[in-house]
Amino acid sequence: MSQITLYLDDATQALVDQAAHAQGVSKSRWVAEAIRRYAAQEWPQDCLTLAGRFPDFPLCGSEDGPSAPDTPRVGF
């Protein structure tokens, strides 16, 4: 297992201390979990659950085309 050194200002250190204490884990474990959560290259499950839940959501390039006519543009 590797180790890293973090330089935190006092306010950020206090946030880490409070959050780790509230979750009942060590500061090291709390930071490692935060890194895994925010550095992950995938969508959170609650976001994936929303996929397809809005049948009337207009999509660009959908088979039905745009839901409203395009606004006329002003020429130059």
C-alpha positions as CSV (number, residue, x, y, z in Angstrom):
1,M,0.0,0.0,0.0
2,S,1.4,3.4,-0.9
3,Q,1.4,6.5,1.1
4,I,1.0,10.1,0.0
5,T,1.4,13.4,1.8
6,L,-1.3,16.0,1.6
7,Y,-0.9,19.7,2.5
8,L,-4.2,21.1,3.7
9,D,-5.1,24.4,5.1
10,D,-6.7,24.5,8.6
11,A,-10.2,24.8,7.3
12,T,-9.9,21.9,4.9
13,Q,-8.2,19.8,7.6
14,A,-11.1,20.5,9.9
15,L,-13.6,19.4,7.3
16,V,-11.7,16.1,6.8
17,D,-11.6,15.6,10.6
18,Q,-15.3,16.2,11.0
19,A,-16.4,14.1,8.0
20,A,-14.2,11.1,9.0
21,H,-15.4,11.3,12.6
22,A,-19.1,11.6,11.5
23,Q,-18.7,8.5,9.3
24,G,-16.7,6.6,12.0
25,V,-13.7,6.0,9.8
26,S,-10.1,7.0,9.9
27,K,-9.0,10.1,8.0
28,S,-7.0,8.0,5.7
29,R,-10.0,5.8,4.8
30,W,-12.2,8.8,4.4
31,V,-9.8,10.5,2.0
32,A,-9.3,7.2,0.0
33,E,-13.0,6.8,-0.4
34,A,-13.4,10.4,-1.5
35,I,-10.7,9.9,-4.1
36,R,-12.4,6.7,-5.4
37,R,-15.8,8.4,-5.5
38,Y,-14.7,11.5,-7.3
39,A,-11.9,10.1,-9.6
40,A,-14.0,7.2,-10.9
41,Q,-14.4,7.2,-14.7
42,E,-18.0,6.0,-14.6
43,W,-21.4,7.5,-13.8
44,P,-22.9,7.0,-10.3
45,Q,-25.6,4.4,-10.1
46,D,-28.3,6.9,-9.2
47,C,-27.6,8.8,-12.4
48,L,-27.6,5.6,-14.5
49,T,-31.0,4.7,-12.9
50,L,-32.5,7.9,-14.4
51,A,-31.5,6.9,-18.0
52,G,-34.7,6.6,-20.1
53,R,-37.0,7.8,-17.3
54,F,-38.1,10.9,-19.2
55,P,-39.9,9.8,-22.4
56,D,-40.7,13.4,-23.5
57,F,-37.1,14.6,-23.1
58,P,-36.0,16.1,-26.5
59,L,-32.8,14.7,-27.8
60,C,-30.6,16.2,-30.5
61,G,-30.7,14.0,-33.6
62,S,-33.6,12.0,-32.5
63,E,-35.6,10.2,-35.2
64,D,-38.6,12.6,-34.7
65,G,-36.4,15.6,-35.3
66,P,-36.5,18.7,-33.1
67,S,-39.6,19.3,-31.0
68,A,-40.0,22.9,-32.1
69,P,-39.1,24.7,-35.3
70,D,-35.8,26.4,-35.3
71,T,-35.7,30.2,-34.5
72,P,-35.1,32.3,-37.6
73,R,-31.6,33.8,-37.7
74,V,-30.8,37.4,-38.3
75,G,-28.6,37.9,-41.3
76,F,-25.4,40.0,-41.3
